[in-house]
Amino acid sequence: MDDRYSPIDVEREAQAFWAQARSFEVTEDDARPKFYCLSMFPYPSGRLHMGHVRNYTLGDVISRWRRMQGMNVLQPMGWDAFGLPAEGAAERNGVPPAQWTYDNIAAMRDQLKRLGLAYDWRREIATCRPEYYRWEQWLFTRLYRKGLAYRATAPVNWCPKDQTVLANEQVVDGRCWRCDTLVERREIPQWFLRITAYADELLAGLDALPGWPERVATMQRNWIGRSEGAEIRFAVEGYGTLTVFTTRPDTLMGATYLAVAAEHPLAVAASTGRPEVARFREECRVMQTAEAAVETMEKRGVDTGRRAIHPLTGRTLPVYAANFVLMGYGEGAVMAVPAHDERDFAFAQRYDLPVVPVVVPEDYQGQAADLVRDAAYTGPGRLVDSGPFTGLASEAARARIVEALARVGAGAPRVQLRLRDWGVSRQRYWGTPIPMIHCKACGVVPVPDQDLPVRLPEDVVITQGGSALALRADFVNVSCPQCGNAAQRETDTFDTFMESSWYYARYCCHDNDREMLDARARHWLPVDQYIGGIEHAILHLLYARFFNKLLRDEGLLGNDEPFTRLLTQGMVLKDGTKMSKSKGNTVDPQALIEQYGADTARLFIMFAAPPEQSLEWSDDAVAGAHRFLRRLWGVARSATQRPRPADGDYDEAHRLLRADMQTLLDQALRDYERYHFNTVVAACMSLANMLQRLLDEPVSDSGTRLLYEGLGLLLRLLAPIVPHITHRLWQELGFAPEAIVDAAWPAVDIEALKRATMRLVVQVNGKRRAEITVDADCDRATIEAVALGDEAVARHLEGRPVAKVVVVPGRLVNIVSANG
């Protein structure tokens, strides 16, 4: 065995062994119970970062651990390969996005392999490959025929530089998150998936996911935002009817104005002849539309000059166009009750609008106007100044007021969703072509199955903003599949969340060129353990759940939910902040591996923090992890220099030490189950210290026997975390003929934990003075007598009388003398 630990040689040898043995290639006909472990696949930027290393190491540790437990483990890898960043990089480098992407995939694949990740590489997919996105197109045509996919004109966030739609979350301070260009509001035709049709099921399904962090479930519940309330219709002079939704119909009698979005048809109509409305609408074209931003921005508006009629009192109310009303939510109009809504109150204060309180706390005795002099009262209570509803409690008033509205045809109960249908169109080139054809005679026609996939040309060099597809006559011009006349292809491409919403299922049957999914997907799904960042809590995870239900309803899957258990790992920080190139605090994983080896990187990642918490980078801790591996190598090398004795009994001292080892093993196995990998590593370090003590004592068969047993436990506990060095040391120490990757997971010897004797530390006045050994089942009086009879204890008592003796069962005895 080599004197020195050489990570590069050890890791190269282990990886070659796994490749030759095809250790991680799995099939469905294996008799072992299945376990599908999946980490969110990366965007192929060309370089791994430490967040990748943490994510994929966590998944690999779990996969290897489950494999050693006797499970048939599927762990695949692929590439989320479409998207706008590739276009920008390709444009800067003067190459097609396809070439840039495939080159990056090759580079990152090599980096992942250097980490020793236990992937079944046969199943590798890239979402930009036609054999992958063909089936996405195929599914979309089915959804279109079922009415779950449709095209409609809708208001969107538009980046004039990138020439594409942005999600609300991609607009930061009114600017594009990528290029910092001011974002505009536009109305353009878009393709949508009717996710709202599954809103109730998506909401209810969260209760059946106990393996998900509650924080993620709560975020999805809030995003879906199911609210029970009432629909109220206001007649508007010279316009027609405005419909609003409110969860507080009990406050209707306190409404003092209505507000509509700047894009609302009423505001558009009011622009004619009112220049101030037109100017305000133009200003609203460049503003944030994420709800969180709308809540915090300054509330501004303009009187449209139109007047609404209160449906129960007949009073007229001004209608404002306001920046806090979003056209994409509800009907684009709200009923404003300043006395009972903070946002409405702030707007009323700014524009000197009436504040009319109609609800007060049940036990309130003062003047209602005094209650809302400085702020809105938003709680429930009893109604005041509300005509026939005065005196009713809020809950009763809601029902009575809705009944009154229904009698005059001005309202009804209604359930409102915050969730809106998913806009899947993007006006860019590097994405999956939407498989639709526009024909003047036939309208919109799906591409027939036999003509799929609609292939994206990969020889395009990006030279300007917007979709390069629209400039390719050979792509755009086509015959209509229904009438045969000249027609044009759709030039929008899919939002890349489409590709990442079903990739987990395609891994199961990656090589099927006849079906989207087959029986193998039913075998492996749902994913037993999914791993990824909390930033994907809403969009990706919600869309994946939605897609799973679409696939189920097409008869392609049998499971309701895609991911049984979800782990959201924390960020990797340096100097207290997230690693980023702009901050200059990144660490190159490649350089780390070259210096210390992949096992050191993996060990540091697992030891530095629990998976869910942020991990603070430390160069000293990385060096410390490497020192531990060198020490482990040294312990194993010293053991190989002692002939391994035959099986036999242990003497008393080694029986006690073995019991300590089994206690550590028991704790480590429990920590694996809880994913407390940092404490698993701590237990392994304590076990290594025990083995060093055995090496330091005189050589004996009993001690050497325990040394080898302890090494066998230690190497198997560490194998999922540092698989390369444990692979080599398992061979060097002559353990079972199979490689450690195929070794059985260790089990606790319960009998060893039932100690015949136990060691107790003895303290005198709080200071450790001795150690005694007593029968494990002896009583308190015996323990006190043995402790007081110890020679060292008697010497430190110095003849002083004993005031009291404190016995902590299984741990220590503290003797307190009179006068200290």
ZAMARGU-4260 file (C-alpha; in steps of 0.2 Angstrom, whole numbers, plus 5000, padded with zeros to 4 digits):
<rodrens>
0) 5000/5000/5000 | 5007/5017/4995 | 5014/5028/5009 | 5005/5043/5004 | 4987/5047/4999
5) 4986/5052/4981 | 4969/5058/4977 | 4971/5059/4958 | 4977/5041/4956 | 4964/5034/4969
10) 4950/5043/4961 | 4955/5039/4943 | 4956/5020/4948 | 4939/5020/4957 | 4930/5028/4942
15) 4938/5017/4930 | 4932/5002/4940 | 4914/5008/4941 | 4913/5011/4923 | 4920/4994/4918
20) 4908/4986/4931 | 4894/4996/4925 | 4890/4998/4943 | 4876/5012/4941 | 4867/5005/4926
25) 4850/4999/4932 | 4835/4990/4924 | 4817/4988/4929 | 4817/4969/4931 | 4829/4970/4946
30) 4821/4961/4961 | 4827/4974/4973 | 4815/4988/4979 | 4816/5003/4968 | 4823/5020/4973
35) 4823/5035/4961 | 4834/5049/4967 | 4835/5065/4956 | 4844/5081/4958 | 4837/5096/4947
40) 4847/5096/4931 | 4858/5110/4927 | 4858/5123/4913 | 4874/5120/4903 | 4883/5136/4906
45) 4900/5127/4904 | 4907/5128/4921 | 4901/5120/4937 | 4899/5131/4952 | 4899/5126/4971
50) 4880/5126/4971 | 4880/5112/4958 | 4893/5103/4968 | 4883/5104/4984 | 4867/5099/4975
55) 4874/5084/4966 | 4884/5078/4980 | 4869/5077/4991 | 4860/5067/4978 | 4874/5055/4976
60) 4877/5052/4995 | 4858/5048/4996 | 4859/5037/4981 | 4874/5027/4986 | 4868/5025/5004
65) 4851/5018/4997 | 4860/5006/4985 | 4871/4999/5000 | 4854/4997/5009 | 4849/4984/4995
70) 4839/4995/4984 | 4839/4997/4965 | 4843/5015/4963 | 4840/5026/4948 | 4850/5042/4948
75) 4851/5050/4930 | 4858/5066/4924 | 4854/5078/4909 | 4854/5096/4903 | 4841/5110/4904
80) 4848/5116/4887 | 4836/5129/4880 | 4835/5147/4885 | 4840/5165/4881 | 4857/5165/4890
85) 4863/5153/4876 | 4858/5166/4863 | 4867/5180/4871 | 4883/5170/4874 | 4882/5163/4856
90) 4879/5181/4849 | 4895/5187/4859 | 4905/5173/4852 | 4899/5173/4834 | 4894/5154/4835
95) 4877/5146/4834 | 4868/5143/4851 | 4868/5124/4847 | 4887/5123/4846 | 4889/5134/4861
100) 4877/5123/4871 | 4884/5106/4865 | 4902/5111/4869 | 4896/5117/4886 | 4887/5100/4889
105) 4903/5091/4885 | 4914/5101/4897 | 4901/5100/4911 | 4899/5081/4909 | 4918/5079/4912
110) 4917/5090/4927 | 4903/5079/4934 | 4912/5063/4931 | 4927/5070/4940 | 4916/5071/4956
115) 4913/5052/4955 | 4894/5054/4954 | 4885/5038/4953 | 4874/5042/4937 | 4867/5030/4925
120) 4875/5040/4910 | 4865/5029/4897 | 4850/5039/4901 | 4857/5056/4898 | 4845/5068/4890
125) 4847/5086/4883 | 4831/5096/4881 | 4837/5104/4865 | 4838/5087/4856 | 4824/5084/4844
130) 4821/5066/4851 | 4817/5075/4867 | 4806/5089/4862 | 4797/5079/4849 | 4786/5072/4863
135) 4783/5089/4871 | 4776/5095/4854 | 4766/5079/4853 | 4758/5082/4870 | 4754/5100/4866
140) 4744/5095/4851 | 4734/5083/4862 | 4731/5097/4875 | 4726/5109/4861 | 4713/5097/4855
145) 4706/5095/4872 | 4705/5114/4875 | 4719/5114/4888 | 4730/5123/4876 | 4724/5139/4868
150) 4730/5156/4860 | 4724/5173/4866 | 4729/5191/4866 | 4735/5196/4883 | 4745/5209/4892
155) 4763/5205/4895 | 4779/5212/4901 | 4790/5215/4885 | 4809/5218/4885 | 4812/5229/4870
160) 4830/5224/4869 | 4829/5205/4871 | 4812/5206/4861 | 4803/5193/4872 | 4790/5191/4885
165) 4796/5191/4903 | 4787/5183/4918 | 4783/5195/4932 | 4797/5188/4943 | 4809/5193/4929
170) 4805/5211/4930 | 4816/5220/4943 | 4813/5238/4947 | 4804/5240/4931 | 4819/5233/4921
175) 4823/5217/4913 | 4832/5205/4925 | 4845/5201/4911 | 4849/5217/4902 | 4842/5230/4913
180) 4832/5238/4899 | 4815/5246/4904 | 4801/5234/4902 | 4785/5239/4893 | 4767/5232/4894
185) 4761/5226/4878 | 4746/5216/4872 | 4751/5202/4860 | 4745/5185/4855 | 4751/5171/4867
190) 4750/5153/4869 | 4743/5147/4886 | 4741/5131/4896 | 4725/5130/4906 | 4733/5126/4923
195) 4718/5134/4932 | 4708/5119/4927 | 4719/5109/4939 | 4720/5123/4953 | 4709/5114/4965
200) 4718/5097/4963 | 4735/5106/4964 | 4730/5114/4980 | 4723/5098/4988 | 4738/5088/4983
205) 4749/5098/4994 | 4741/5090/5009 | 4747/5073/5002 | 4765/5078/5002 | 4772/5076/5020
210) 4789/5073/5013 | 4789/5091/5006 | 4796/5106/5017 | 4780/5115/5024 | 4788/5131/5018
215) 4787/5126/5000 | 4769/5119/5002 | 4764/5136/5009 | 4772/5146/4995 | 4762/5135/4982
220) 4746/5137/4992 | 4749/5156/4992 | 4753/5156/4973 | 4737/5147/4969 | 4728/5159/4981
225) 4711/5152/4982 | 4699/5165/4989 | 4681/5163/4993 | 4671/5179/4991 | 4658/5188/4980
230) 4657/5195/4962 | 4649/5212/4962 | 4644/5221/4946 | 4644/5240/4945 | 4635/5249/4931
235) 4646/5263/4924 | 4638/5278/4916 | 4642/5279/4897 | 4652/5263/4898 | 4643/5247/4903
240) 4647/5236/4918 | 4662/5234/4929 | 4664/5217/4938 | 4675/5216/4953 | 4679/5202/4965
245) 4680/5205/4984 | 4683/5194/4999 | 4675/5207/5010 | 4657/5210/5003 | 4653/5215/5021
250) 4662/5231/5018 | 4652/5235/5002 | 4643/5250/5010 | 4659/5258/5013 | 4665/5258/4995
255) 4670/5276/4990 | 4678/5273/4973 | 4683/5260/4960 | 4700/5257/4952 | 4704/5248/4936
260) 4721/5243/4928 | 4729/5255/4916 | 4726/5242/4902 | 4708/5240/4906 | 4696/5244/4891
265) 4687/5257/4902 | 4704/5266/4904 | 4708/5264/4886 | 4691/5272/4881 | 4694/5286/4894
270) 4710/5291/4886 | 4701/5299/4872 | 4698/5317/4876 | 4707/5315/4893 | 4726/5318/4890
275) 4730/5315/4908 | 4723/5297/4907 | 4733/5294/4891 | 4749/5300/4899 | 4746/5289/4915
280) 4743/5274/4904 | 4759/5277/4895 | 4769/5279/4911 | 4762/5262/4917 | 4769/5253/4902
285) 4786/5253/4911 | 4783/5247/4928 | 4785/5231/4938 | 4771/5219/4938 | 4776/5206/4951
290) 4763/5207/4965 | 4776/5209/4978 | 4783/5225/4969 | 4765/5232/4967 | 4762/5230/4985
295) 4777/5241/4990 | 4777/5254/4976 | 4769/5271/4978 | 4751/5270/4974 | 4746/5282/4960
300) 4732/5284/4948 | 4721/5296/4938 | 4702/5300/4938 | 4695/5293/4922 | 4680/5304/4923
305) 4668/5289/4923 | 4656/5286/4937 | 4650/5269/4944 | 4633/5267/4952 | 4633/5258/4969
310) 4622/5243/4966 | 4613/5244/4983 | 4613/5263/4987 | 4613/5271/4970 | 4627/5282/4975
315) 4639/5287/4961 | 4658/5282/4964 | 4673/5289/4954 | 4682/5276/4944 | 4701/5279/4944
320) 4715/5270/4933 | 4728/5265/4946 | 4745/5257/4945 | 4741/5244/4959 | 4728/5235/4949
325) 4734/5222/4937 | 4725/5217/4922 | 4731/5199/4923 | 4722/5197/4940 | 4703/5195/4942
330) 4694/5207/4930 | 4707/5220/4931 | 4695/5231/4942 | 4693/5232/4961 | 4681/5239/4973
335) 4690/5251/4985 | 4685/5253/5003 | 4698/5265/5011 | 4692/5262/5029 | 4695/5244/5028
340) 4710/5241/5016 | 4727/5248/5019 | 4731/5250/5000 | 4714/5258/4997 | 4717/5270/5012
345) 4734/5276/5006 | 4727/5279/4988 | 4712/5289/4996 | 4724/5299/5007 | 4734/5304/4992
350) 4719/5309/4981 | 4708/5316/4995 | 4694/5303/4993 | 4681/5299/5006 | 4685/5286/5020
355) 4669/5279/5026 | 4670/5266/5040 | 4657/5252/5040 | 4664/5239/5052 | 4670/5241/5070
360) 4677/5229/5082 | 4663/5220/5092 | 4667/5229/5108 | 4671/5246/5101 | 4662/5260/5109
365) 4670/5276/5101 | 4666/5285/5085 | 4668/5275/5069 | 4677/5289/5061 | 4690/5290/5075
370) 4694/5271/5072 | 4701/5275/5054 | 4708/5292/5057 | 4726/5287/5054 | 4725/5269/5046
375) 4712/5257/5040 | 4704/5244/5051 | 4706/5228/5042 | 4698/5215/5055 | 4681/5208/5056
380) 4668/5215/5068 | 4650/5222/5068 | 4643/5233/5054 | 4639/5252/5057 | 4631/5265/5045
385) 4626/5251/5033 | 4608/5253/5031 | 4598/5237/5034 | 4614/5227/5038 | 4619/5238/5052
390) 4622/5228/5068 | 4626/5212/5059 | 4642/5203/5063 | 4654/5202/5048 | 4651/5184/5043
395) 4633/5186/5044 | 4633/5202/5034 | 4643/5194/5020 | 4629/5181/5017 | 4615/5194/5018
400) 4624/5207/5007 | 4627/5194/4993 | 4609/5189/4994 | 4604/5207/4992 | 4615/5209/4977
405) 4608/5193/4969 | 4590/5199/4971 | 4595/5215/4960 | 4606/5205/4948 | 4622/5213/4954
410) 4631/5199/4962 | 4634/5181/4967 | 4646/5170/4978 | 4662/5166/4969 | 4679/5158/4971
415) 4693/5167/4965 | 4711/5161/4961 | 4727/5171/4961 | 4734/5158/4949 | 4733/5162/4931
420) 4734/5151/4915 | 4752/5148/4911 | 4759/5158/4896 | 4771/5147/4887 | 4775/5158/4872
425) 4793/5165/4870 | 4798/5176/4856 | 4815/5169/4855 | 4825/5157/4844 | 4833/5144/4855
430) 4818/5135/4861 | 4806/5121/4856 | 4796/5126/4841 | 4777/5127/4845 | 4770/5114/4834
435) 4756/5125/4826 | 4753/5131/4808 | 4743/5147/4804 | 4732/5145/4788 | 4721/5159/4781
440) 4708/5147/4777 | 4709/5134/4791 | 4715/5145/4805 | 4727/5137/4818 | 4731/5119/4814
445) 4741/5107/4824 | 4756/5099/4816 | 4751/5081/4812 | 4760/5067/4822 | 4769/5060/4807
450) 4777/5077/4804 | 4784/5079/4822 | 4796/5084/4828 | 4796/5102/4821 | 4815/5103/4821
455) 4823/5119/4826 | 4837/5124/4814 | 4853/5123/4823 | 4864/5132/4811 | 4857/5149/4816
460) 4870/5163/4821 | 4861/5176/4831 | 4864/5193/4825 | 4850/5204/4831 | 4836/5204/4844
465) 4820/5195/4842 | 4816/5177/4835 | 4828/5172/4821 | 4815/5159/4816 | 4804/5173/4809
470) 4818/5177/4797 | 4820/5159/4791 | 4809/5157/4776 | 4813/5138/4775 | 4806/5136/4792
475) 4791/5148/4791 | 4784/5144/4774 | 4774/5127/4774 | 4759/5119/4767 | 4743/5118/4778
480) 4741/5100/4783 | 4722/5102/4781 | 4719/5111/4764 | 4736/5111/4757 | 4737/5129/4754
485) 4752/5140/4758 | 4753/5143/4777 | 4766/5149/4790 | 4773/5140/4805 | 4771/5147/4822
490) 4788/5156/4826 | 4786/5158/4845 | 4795/5144/4855 | 4790/5137/4872 | 4795/5144/4888
495) 4809/5133/4895 | 4799/5128/4910 | 4790/5116/4898 | 4805/5106/4895 | 4810/5105/4914
500) 4792/5100/4919 | 4793/5082/4913 | 4811/5077/4911 | 4810/5067/4927 | 4798/5055/4917
505) 4808/5054/4901 | 4824/5048/4910 | 4814/5032/4913 | 4812/5028/4895 | 4825/5039/4887
510) 4828/5027/4872 | 4809/5025/4866 | 4807/5033/4849 | 4789/5027/4847 | 4781/5033/4863
515) 4783/5048/4875 | 4783/5037/4890 | 4781/5018/4893 | 4779/5006/4907 | 4796/5009/4913
520) 4790/5027/4919 | 4776/5018/4929 | 4789/5007/4937 | 4801/5021/4943 | 4789/5035/4946
525) 4786/5045/4957 | 4803/5051/4961 | 4807/5045/4979 | 4819/5059/4982 | 4820/5076/4973
530) 4834/5089/4977 | 4835/5107/4972 | 4835/5125/4978 | 4821/5134/4986 | 4821/5146/4972
535) 4811/5133/4962 | 4798/5132/4975 | 4784/5139/4964 | 4787/5140/4946 | 4796/5124/4942
540) 4789/5113/4955 | 4771/5119/4952 | 4773/5117/4933 | 4780/5099/4936 | 4766/5094/4947
545) 4754/5101/4934 | 4763/5092/4920 | 4762/5076/4929 | 4743/5077/4930 | 4742/5081/4912
550) 4752/5065/4908 | 4742/5055/4920 | 4726/5061/4912 | 4733/5056/4895 | 4735/5038/4902
555) 4754/5040/4902 | 4757/5039/4920 | 4748/5032/4935 | 4755/5043/4949 | 4746/5059/4955
560) 4762/5068/4961 | 4779/5068/4953 | 4790/5069/4969 | 4787/5060/4985 | 4800/5068/4995
565) 4808/5085/4992 | 4825/5092/4999 | 4829/5110/4996 | 4847/5113/5000 | 4854/5129/5006
570) 4865/5141/4997 | 4884/5141/4997 | 4891/5157/5004 | 4908/5165/5005 | 4911/5180/5016
575) 4893/5179/5022 | 4885/5182/5004 | 4880/5170/4990 | 4894/5166/4978 | 4894/5177/4963
580) 4906/5182/4949 | 4900/5200/4951 | 4906/5200/4970 | 4922/5191/4966 | 4919/5178/4979
585) 4917/5162/4969 | 4927/5146/4971 | 4931/5135/4956 | 4926/5117/4959 | 4938/5111/4946
590) 4953/5120/4954 | 4948/5113/4971 | 4947/5095/4964 | 4964/5097/4956 | 4972/5102/4972
595) 4963/5091/4985 | 4953/5078/4975 | 4934/5076/4973 | 4933/5066/4990 | 4939/5081/4999
600) 4926/5093/4991 | 4912/5080/4995 | 4918/5078/5013 | 4918/5097/5016 | 4901/5099/5008
605) 4893/5086/5019 | 4902/5091/5035 | 4901/5110/5034 | 4882/5112/5037 | 4865/5102/5037
610) 4858/5101/5019 | 4844/5113/5022 | 4855/5127/5029 | 4867/5139/5020 | 4885/5133/5020
615) 4899/5145/5023 | 4914/5142/5013 | 4930/5140/5023 | 4947/5137/5015 | 4953/5131/5032
620) 4939/5118/5033 | 4943/5112/5016 | 4961/5109/5021 | 4954/5101/5037 | 4944/5089/5027
625) 4959/5084/5017 | 4969/5081/5033 | 4956/5069/5039 | 4957/5059/5023 | 4976/5058/5024
630) 4974/5052/5042 | 4961/5039/5037 | 4974/5033/5024 | 4987/5032/5038 | 4976/5022/5050
635) 4972/5010/5036 | 4990/5008/5031 | 4996/5005/5048 | 4982/4992/5050 | 4989/4983/5034
640) 5005/4981/5043 | 4997/4970/5056 | 4992/4952/5051 | 4973/4950/5053 | 4969/4937/5067
645) 4956/4924/5065 | 4939/4928/5072 | 4938/4926/5091 | 4932/4935/5107 | 4937/4952/5114
650) 4945/4955/5131 | 4935/4966/5143 | 4943/4983/5138 | 4940/4980/5120 | 4922/4974/5123
655) 4919/4991/5131 | 4927/5000/5116 | 4917/4989/5104 | 4901/4995/5113 | 4907/5013/5111
660) 4909/5009/5092 | 4892/5002/5091 | 4884/5017/5100 | 4893/5028/5087 | 4887/5017/5073
665) 4869/5017/5079 | 4869/5036/5080 | 4876/5038/5062 | 4863/5026/5055 | 4850/5036/5063
670) 4858/5052/5056 | 4858/5045/5038 | 4839/5042/5040 | 4837/5060/5045 | 4849/5067/5032
675) 4860/5074/5046 | 4876/5070/5036 | 4886/5083/5045 | 4884/5073/5061 | 4887/5057/5052
680) 4904/5064/5047 | 4907/5069/5065 | 4903/5051/5071 | 4916/5045/5058 | 4929/5056/5065
685) 4926/5050/5082 | 4927/5032/5076 | 4943/5036/5067 | 4950/5042/5084 | 4945/5026/5092
690) 4955/5016/5079 | 4970/5027/5082 | 4969/5023/5100 | 4970/5004/5096 | 4985/5007/5085
695) 4994/5017/5099 | 4991/5002/5112 | 5002/4986/5112 | 4998/4974/5098 | 4986/4960/5103
700) 4974/4949/5094 | 4959/4956/5102 | 4965/4974/5098 | 4969/4970/5080 | 4953/4961/5078
705) 4943/4976/5084 | 4954/4987/5073 | 4949/4978/5057 | 4930/4977/5063 | 4930/4996/5066
710) 4939/5000/5049 | 4925/4989/5041 | 4912/5000/5049 | 4920/5016/5046 | 4924/5013/5028
715) 4906/5008/5024 | 4899/5023/5034 | 4910/5035/5023 | 4908/5026/5007 | 4892/5036/5001
720) 4902/5052/5006 | 4919/5049/5000 | 4917/5034/4988 | 4935/5034/4980 | 4946/5033/4995
725) 4935/5020/5003 | 4935/5010/4987 | 4954/5009/4988 | 4955/5006/5006 | 4942/4992/5006
730) 4953/4983/4994 | 4969/4986/5002 | 4962/4980/5019 | 4957/4963/5011 | 4938/4965/5015
735) 4925/4954/5006 | 4929/4950/4988 | 4915/4962/4982 | 4919/4980/4980 | 4913/4992/4994
740) 4900/4999/4982 | 4892/4982/4982 | 4895/4979/5001 | 4880/4977/5013 | 4876/4992/5024
745) 4882/4990/5042 | 4870/4985/5055 | 4871/4988/5074 | 4875/4973/5085 | 4861/4976/5098
750) 4869/4963/5110 | 4885/4974/5110 | 4875/4989/5116 | 4869/4978/5131 | 4885/4981/5141
755) 4890/4970/5155 | 4900/4984/5163 | 4900/5003/5160 | 4913/5016/5163 | 4909/5032/5172
760) 4919/5048/5174 | 4921/5053/5192 | 4923/5072/5197 | 4928/5079/5213 | 4920/5097/5215
765) 4917/5097/5196 | 4934/5092/5191 | 4938/5076/5182 | 4949/5065/5194 | 4946/5047/5190
770) 4937/5034/5179 | 4928/5019/5187 | 4921/5003/5179 | 4905/4995/5187 | 4892/4982/5182
775) 4880/4989/5170 | 4865/4985/5181 | 4872/4990/5198 | 4862/5002/5209 | 4866/5019/5214
780) 4873/5015/5231 | 4886/5003/5223 | 4891/5016/5211 | 4894/5029/5225 | 4904/5016/5235
785) 4915/5012/5221 | 4918/5030/5217 | 4922/5035/5235 | 4934/5020/5236 | 4944/5025/5222
790) 4962/5030/5227 | 4963/5045/5216 | 4946/5051/5222 | 4951/5049/5240 | 4967/5059/5237
795) 4958/5074/5230 | 4946/5074/5244 | 4960/5077/5256 | 4951/5070/5270 | 4936/5082/5269
800) 4919/5076/5272 | 4907/5073/5257 | 4892/5085/5256 | 4883/5075/5242 | 4886/5063/5228
805) 4877/5066/5211 | 4876/5051/5199 | 4872/5055/5181 | 4866/5037/5175 | 4878/5030/5162
810) 4889/5045/5162 | 4897/5052/5177 | 4898/5054/5196 | 4901/5071/5204 | 4907/5071/5222
815) 4905/5087/5231 | 4915/5090/5247 | 4911/5100/5262 | 4919/5117/5261 | 4922/5114/5242
</rodrens>
